[in-house]
Amino acid sequence: MAKRILVADDEEIIRNYVTRALLSRGYTLETASDGVSALALAKKEEFDLVICDLKMPDMRGEEAIRQLRIMRPHIKVVLITGSVSDISNPIVPGVVVEGFLIKPFGINEIRDMVGKVLGTGNSV
């Protein structure tokens, strides 16, 4: 069965970019444009991984991750951000993530990160 991934980012271009990069590797993807929508999806469906932007409207990524970890403690999370200063200290208090990437990232970077985090190499 294909690994299920939720991509939460307020930028449609990023959601589409990540989706295209990972669909070609056999993953099943869903997208959300903010943290509130991501939590609603995660409440209804099981995901193996959430790729979550740090800065989103309505609910920042770290709050979405905190709530997600309460709801689904074993879910894996990759944090993405467009701000290098956010990653210069990648420890966000109370938030544990399996990986992080700085935008813009390449297709191979996201594929490699997902493969590493899910233990699938470059494909399902």
C-alpha beads as a LAMMPS data file, in Angstrom:
LAMMPS data file: protein, C-alpha beads

124 atoms
123 bonds

1 atom types
1 bond types

-500.0 500.0 xlo xhi
-500.0 500.0 ylo yhi
-500.0 500.0 zlo zhi

Masses

1 110.0

Atoms # bond

1 1 1 0.000 0.000 0.000
2 1 1 1.317 3.442 -0.930
3 1 1 2.525 5.707 1.855
4 1 1 0.135 8.607 2.502
5 1 1 1.494 12.141 2.770
6 1 1 -0.232 15.383 3.759
7 1 1 1.333 18.600 2.440
8 1 1 0.340 21.733 4.391
9 1 1 1.515 25.031 2.920
10 1 1 -0.262 28.316 2.253
11 1 1 1.541 28.677 -1.084
12 1 1 -0.292 26.779 -3.816
13 1 1 2.842 26.635 -5.954
14 1 1 4.704 24.783 -3.164
15 1 1 1.820 22.352 -2.593
16 1 1 1.707 21.588 -6.322
17 1 1 5.504 21.301 -6.611
18 1 1 5.784 18.832 -3.716
19 1 1 2.757 16.872 -4.926
20 1 1 4.186 16.461 -8.437
21 1 1 7.612 15.494 -7.088
22 1 1 6.204 12.770 -4.834
23 1 1 3.312 11.419 -6.926
24 1 1 5.850 10.275 -9.505
25 1 1 7.431 8.152 -6.748
26 1 1 4.180 6.346 -5.966
27 1 1 3.103 8.165 -2.811
28 1 1 -0.530 9.127 -2.205
29 1 1 -0.901 12.833 -1.397
30 1 1 -3.443 15.221 0.071
31 1 1 -2.944 18.966 0.488
32 1 1 -4.055 21.669 2.899
33 1 1 -3.613 25.435 2.598
34 1 1 -3.308 26.084 6.336
35 1 1 -2.844 24.402 9.703
36 1 1 -6.554 24.293 10.514
37 1 1 -7.335 22.439 7.275
38 1 1 -4.375 20.103 7.817
39 1 1 -5.645 19.146 11.274
40 1 1 -9.155 18.557 9.929
41 1 1 -7.775 16.187 7.281
42 1 1 -5.523 14.406 9.793
43 1 1 -8.511 13.915 12.080
44 1 1 -10.427 12.107 9.308
45 1 1 -7.613 10.229 7.572
46 1 1 -4.394 8.392 8.461
47 1 1 -1.134 9.773 7.084
48 1 1 2.384 8.374 7.292
49 1 1 3.977 11.806 6.937
50 1 1 3.032 15.467 7.131
51 1 1 5.120 18.033 5.272
52 1 1 4.267 21.307 6.990
53 1 1 5.219 24.921 6.340
54 1 1 6.275 26.839 9.437
55 1 1 4.592 30.151 8.557
56 1 1 0.949 29.860 7.542
57 1 1 -2.100 32.044 8.195
58 1 1 -4.682 31.158 10.857
59 1 1 -2.427 28.607 12.556
60 1 1 1.356 28.533 12.385
61 1 1 3.073 25.284 11.519
62 1 1 4.474 24.666 14.985
63 1 1 1.000 24.875 16.556
64 1 1 -0.428 22.564 13.894
65 1 1 2.393 20.090 14.597
66 1 1 1.825 20.262 18.363
67 1 1 -1.863 19.472 17.920
68 1 1 -1.126 16.822 15.305
69 1 1 1.258 15.056 17.713
70 1 1 -1.497 14.940 20.345
71 1 1 -3.947 13.493 17.826
72 1 1 -1.508 11.127 16.087
73 1 1 1.633 10.727 18.242
74 1 1 3.504 8.465 15.819
75 1 1 3.064 10.513 12.654
76 1 1 6.284 11.710 11.030
77 1 1 6.752 15.394 10.214
78 1 1 9.032 17.316 7.859
79 1 1 9.041 21.064 8.469
80 1 1 9.581 23.435 5.531
81 1 1 10.216 27.167 5.641
82 1 1 11.278 30.005 3.402
83 1 1 13.229 31.718 6.161
84 1 1 16.795 30.686 6.897
85 1 1 16.525 32.351 10.321
86 1 1 13.787 29.850 11.254
87 1 1 16.193 26.998 10.601
88 1 1 19.322 28.575 12.091
89 1 1 17.844 27.315 15.346
90 1 1 15.822 24.331 14.105
91 1 1 14.548 23.504 17.576
92 1 1 11.078 24.939 17.993
93 1 1 10.106 24.499 21.661
94 1 1 7.659 21.655 22.097
95 1 1 7.846 20.558 18.464
96 1 1 9.643 17.413 17.323
97 1 1 10.200 16.885 13.599
98 1 1 11.992 14.191 11.641
99 1 1 13.420 16.594 9.076
100 1 1 13.417 20.138 7.735
101 1 1 14.038 21.842 4.410
102 1 1 14.567 25.466 3.423
103 1 1 12.613 26.796 0.427
104 1 1 13.367 26.793 -2.369
105 1 1 14.369 23.135 -2.332
106 1 1 14.967 20.888 -5.306
107 1 1 12.871 17.933 -6.380
108 1 1 15.616 15.512 -5.384
109 1 1 15.938 17.158 -1.956
110 1 1 12.269 16.613 -1.120
111 1 1 12.300 13.093 -2.573
112 1 1 15.438 12.185 -0.608
113 1 1 14.084 13.667 2.631
114 1 1 10.764 11.826 2.320
115 1 1 12.517 8.572 1.439
116 1 1 14.820 8.924 4.437
117 1 1 12.036 9.801 6.888
118 1 1 9.679 7.064 5.669
119 1 1 12.447 4.514 5.155
120 1 1 11.415 3.995 1.545
121 1 1 14.525 5.251 -0.202
122 1 1 13.407 7.211 -3.244
123 1 1 10.132 5.378 -3.762
124 1 1 7.310 3.581 -2.019

Bonds

1 1 1 2
2 1 2 3
3 1 3 4
4 1 4 5
5 1 5 6
6 1 6 7
7 1 7 8
8 1 8 9
9 1 9 10
10 1 10 11
11 1 11 12
12 1 12 13
13 1 13 14
14 1 14 15
15 1 15 16
16 1 16 17
17 1 17 18
18 1 18 19
19 1 19 20
20 1 20 21
21 1 21 22
22 1 22 23
23 1 23 24
24 1 24 25
25 1 25 26
26 1 26 27
27 1 27 28
28 1 28 29
29 1 29 30
30 1 30 31
31 1 31 32
32 1 32 33
33 1 33 34
34 1 34 35
35 1 35 36
36 1 36 37
37 1 37 38
38 1 38 39
39 1 39 40
40 1 40 41
41 1 41 42
42 1 42 43
43 1 43 44
44 1 44 45
45 1 45 46
46 1 46 47
47 1 47 48
48 1 48 49
49 1 49 50
50 1 50 51
51 1 51 52
52 1 52 53
53 1 53 54
54 1 54 55
55 1 55 56
56 1 56 57
57 1 57 58
58 1 58 59
59 1 59 60
60 1 60 61
61 1 61 62
62 1 62 63
63 1 63 64
64 1 64 65
65 1 65 66
66 1 66 67
67 1 67 68
68 1 68 69
69 1 69 70
70 1 70 71
71 1 71 72
72 1 72 73
73 1 73 74
74 1 74 75
75 1 75 76
76 1 76 77
77 1 77 78
78 1 78 79
79 1 79 80
80 1 80 81
81 1 81 82
82 1 82 83
83 1 83 84
84 1 84 85
85 1 85 86
86 1 86 87
87 1 87 88
88 1 88 89
89 1 89 90
90 1 90 91
91 1 91 92
92 1 92 93
93 1 93 94
94 1 94 95
95 1 95 96
96 1 96 97
97 1 97 98
98 1 98 99
99 1 99 100
100 1 100 101
101 1 101 102
102 1 102 103
103 1 103 104
104 1 104 105
105 1 105 106
106 1 106 107
107 1 107 108
108 1 108 109
109 1 109 110
110 1 110 111
111 1 111 112
112 1 112 113
113 1 113 114
114 1 114 115
115 1 115 116
116 1 116 117
117 1 117 118
118 1 118 119
119 1 119 120
120 1 120 121
121 1 121 122
122 1 122 123
123 1 123 124
